[in-house]
């Protein structure tokens, strides 16, 4: 048996342990000797768990045990996850993780530590839950020049937007339902303000380009300004409101990386993705368009992605697995110069001021179904800077980019 340890026995960690025990028959198709969880590290006790005898509280028991070959970090947060992961790598154990915050912030350093010690550091579950996307980027698409990657990377916000669109519900009401169902945290800021999506697109951009995309430099907007009229206006022009993380290569070789709501056209494969599902869209110069779709969160899908890394590591004991992601920093485009078409919603009395401020505006007609209190327009393609200059001090209710 190949012995492993799991750090953190929360939702994902417990899912990892259960999956390895319950799916041993299928795991042995790839790893004939089997995989066994020897230790579970947590600060808590679990007296009623069938795995209570495996729970330990000292990382040194794991790092100093030569039988343990793989460590799964499912703790979340930067510390002590970073310290424990580095210590495991330095002690000759490969590490895999579901921790997107850690991977985005310190993944480069941990990959370097793994390389220096002849180990591997994998993080399939950090983006897209159960959707296999990082491994295809590392393996199946290494020959491709990726020019666009991103999509719907947060199931909580996609669920909220879907409910608002289909039922006409208010944001606060849907958020409460999402929290009751366990889709949203008690403090939903990371989801609804776009931070979670921003970290994930930073990871995807880093893997696609081989250079570190810095999350702190990525423009990030959430969904808290989205309201019922936006869905009506979007429908009128054949589009849907989606929170996207998108990375695009521009003509000068720099990359535009952004998290924000977008109006997605019907012909785009991201348009029909609804509910808690995620979807990652990839464009390569030779393979053209690809789409990866599935459940982006939850105990079982995320645990499945973690265990897929465990199996890959178990199949390559003594063979370090490398990633194209290196220490070089990705050059991000000047966001002020990026060009988009913009949707603008404002109080009806602001319409004359908007029409005077922009050289060309197309007003959205709701066919008599809209009330007289609001008006909405779509601009020609202009830069972020020009848009801000034209908008000036005019007070508007919402602005959304068109994909």
N, C-alpha and C positions, 0 to 999 in steps of 0.2 A: 504493500500500500504506500502511496505517496502521501506523506503527512503535511497538513496545512494548518494555519491558524487564521482565525477571523477576529479582527479588531472592531469591536462594537457589536452589541447584540440587540440593536433596535430593529426597525422595520426591515431594512435591507439585509442587515447582518443575519437576522433570524431566518429570512428567506433563503439566504445562501446556504446555511447549515441544513435546513429542511430539504432544499433541492438536491444537495449532494447526497444526503441519505436516501431520499425517495427515488431518485433517478439514477442510482448506481448502475443499473443494468445498461442504461443508454450511455453513460459515461465510459463504461468499460469497453465499448466498441472502439473508442479512440485511445483509451488509457487502460489496457488490459489488466494491469495490476491494481487498478482502482484508486480512488482518492478518499482520504479520511480526514475529518476535522479533529485534530488532537487538542487544540486549545481554542477557547473563546475568551477574549480579553474584554472586560467591562468593569466599571467601578461598582456596579450593582450586583446583588445576588439574585438568583432565579431558582428558588427552592422547589417550585412546582414545575419546572421545565424538565423534560426528559434528557436535556443536555446539561443539567446542573453540575454534574461531576467534571465537566470540561471547562467550567468557568474559572478563570484566574484573574488576578489583579495586578500582576507585575510583568511588564513587557520583557524584562530580562529572562524570565522563564522561557519565553518564546525565542528570543534572539540567541540565547545560549544553548538551545537544544539543536544538535546537529541533524536530528531526524526531520525537523521542519524545513521543507524546501520552498514553500510558497506562503506568503502572507496576504490576506485580503483586508484592505482597510475600508471599512464602511462606517467610520465614526462621524464624518462630516466636519466642516470647519477646518481652519488652518492648523491649529494646535489643540491637542498634542499630536494630531494626525501626521504633520510634517516630520516632527522629531522621531516619532515611532517608525514611520516609513523609511526615513533615512537610516535609522539604526538597523532596521531589518536588512536593507540593501547592503550596508557595510558589513553585516555579519554573514553575508553569503546566501541571502534568501531573495528570490524575486518577489515583486509586489504588484498587486493589481488593486484598483480602487474604483469606487462609484462617486468619488468626491470632486465635483466640478469646481468648487471654490478653490480647492487645493491644487488641482491640475492647472487651472488657468493662472493662478498666482505663482506657484512654485514648481510646476511640472517640469520646466526646463532644468532646474537644479536637480530634481530627483532623477530625471533621465540621465544627466551627466554623472550623478552618483552611481546609478546602475551601470553605466558604461565603464566607469573607473574600477568597479568591483566585479566585472564580468557577469552581471545580473541583468534582468529585464524589468521594465516598469510599464504596465499596460493599464488602460483606463477606458475601455469600451463603454462601460455603463455611465460615464460622466456626461454623455450627450445622447438624448433620444431614448432613454430607458432601454427597452428590449429591442429597439431597432438596430440591426447591425449596420453601422455607418463608419465607425472609425477603422475597423479591420479592413473593409473594402478600400478605404483611403490608403491604409498602410500596405496592402497587398495587391488587390485586384486593379487599382487605378494608379499604381506607381509610375506607369509609363505615360500617363496622361498629363497634359498641361490643363489644370483646372482653372477655368476663368470665372465661374460663378458657383457659389455654394451657400446654402442657407435655407431658411423656410420657417415653418411653424415649429418652434423648439420648446414651447411651454404649454402643457396640456391644460393647466389651470386657466390661463387667459383665453385659450381657444374655447374651452367650455363656457366661460362667462360670455364671450362674444357670440357664441352660437345660441345660447339661451336668450340673450338680449335681442338677437335678430329674429329668432323664430317665434318668441312669445311676447315681444315688445316690453319685456321686463326692465326695470331700472337697474343700473349697475350695482348699487348697494344691496338690493334685494337678491340678485343673483349671486353676489359674493357671499352673502350669508348662507345661501343654499350650498354653494361650493364648499364652504367651511364645514357645514353639517355633514356633507358626504365624504369629507376627508380629502377633497381635491385641493383645498387651499389651507394654508397654515393659519393659526390664530392671528399671527402678524403676517399679513399677505404682501407686505411691501416688496419683497424681492421678486414676487411674481408680477403684481399689477403695475409696478413702476418699471418693469423691463430688465431688472438687474440679472435675474436668472437667465433670461434669453441672451443678454449681453455677454455673460461668461461663456455660454455655450457657443455663440458665434465666434468668440475669440479663440476657443479651442479648435473649432472647425477651420477657421482661417489659418491658424498656425500649422495644422496638419496638411492642409491643402497647398500651402505655399512653402512649407519647410522653414518658416521664419516666425519668430514670436510676435503675435499680435497682442498688444497691451490693452487689456480691458479698460483701464483708466483713460485711454485716449479715444475710446469708441463712443460716438454720440448715442445716447440711450433715452428713449421716451417710452412711457407706459400707456395704459388704456383708460386712465381715470377720467379723461375728458370726452370719451366716446359716449354718445347719448342716442336715444331712439331716432331722432331725425337723420342722423348720419347713415343709418341702415336703409332708410327710405330713399335718400338721395343716391346712395351707392347702388341700390337695386335699380333705380331709374336709368343708370348709365351702364348696367350690366356688370356690376362689380360687387365684391364682398369685402367687408372690413376684417383684416387679419393682422395680428401682431407678428412681425417677422424679424428675424435676424438674418441679414443679407451681407455677403462679402462678394465684391465684384472687382475684377481686374480692369483698370482703365487703360486708355491708349498710351499713356506715358509710362506705363509699368507700375505705377502706384496702385494701391488697393483702397477702394471705398468699403468700409465696414461700418454697419449701422444697425441699431435695433430701434424699431418704431412701428406704429400702425401704418399699414398700406392698404390702398384699395386695389384688390387683385381682380384682373379680368376673368371672365367666364372661361376663356380658352386656355388659361394657365392651369397646370395640374394641381396647384395648391388651392384653387378655388373651392373644390367640394370637400376639403378636409374639415371635419366638424367635430364637436364634442371634445373629449379629452385626448384625441389622437394627435400625434405629431407627424410631420412629413419634412424630409430633407431633400431639397432639389439640388442637383449637381449638373453642371455643364462642363464637358471636356472637349478639347479641340478635335479629338478623333472619335470618341464614343458618343458625342452629342449630348442629349438630355437623358438624365436618369432621375428616378424618384424612389426614395426609401420611405416607407409608410408603416405606421404601427403605433402601439401604445407607448407613450413617451415617459411614463412614470408608473408607480405602483410597486408593491412588494415583489410580486412574482416576475413581471417583465424585467425589472431592474436586477433582481437576483439572477435571472437567467443570463443577462449580459455579463455580470460579474463572473459567474461560473464558466461562461465561454472563455474568458481570459484565463481562469484557473486551468481549464483543460488544455488550452494552447501552451501555457507555461509548463504543464506536466508533460506534454509531448516534446518539449524542448529543454529538458533538464540538461544543464551544462552547455547550452547553445544560446547565447544572448540574442534577444530579438531587438532589432533596431528600428527607430523611427526617423523619418526625414526631418522632423522638427529639430532645429538646432538653436544655438544662442543668438544668432543674428536677428536683429529687430526688423519687423515688417514695416516698410515705409507706407504710412497711411496718407491718403489724399487729403488735401485741404478741404475740409467739409464745406466751407463757404463757397467753394467753386463747383461743387457737385450740382448736377442739373437734374431736375425732376419736373413733372407736371404736378400742380398742387390743387387740392380740393379745399375750398374755403366755405365755411358756414358762418353766417352772421345774422344779426337782427335785420329785419327787412329795411329799416330806415338807414342802414349802413350801405345798402346796395349802390346808390349813386356815388358815394365816396370811393367804393371799391372799383367801380367801372371807370372812374376818372383816374384812379391811381395806376391801373394796369393797362398796358397798350392793347391787350386782347384777353377777354374773359368770355367764357361760354357759360351761360346760366343754365342750371339744371331744372328741367320742367317735370313736375310730379304729376302732370296730367289732371290737375284739378283736385288731387287727393291731399295736397299739402295745405297747411294753414297759412294765413297771411303774415304770421309773425316772424318767419325766417326766410332767408334766401340763401342759395348755395351756387357756387361757381367753380369752374375748372380753368386753370391758367394754361397758357402755352408752356412748353418746356423752357424753364429758366433756371439760373443758378440760385442756390440758397441765399447768397448775398443779395442778389437782385430782388428776390422775393421779399426779403426782410426790408430792403430799402423801399420798395413799392408799398408794402403794407404799412410801414411807418408807424404812426400812432393810432391807426384805425383799430378800434376794438372789435375783435371777432370772437365767435364762440368756439370754433375748432378749425384746425388745419390738419389735413392728412395727405401724404404723398401718394401718387399713383404709381403702381408697379408697371 
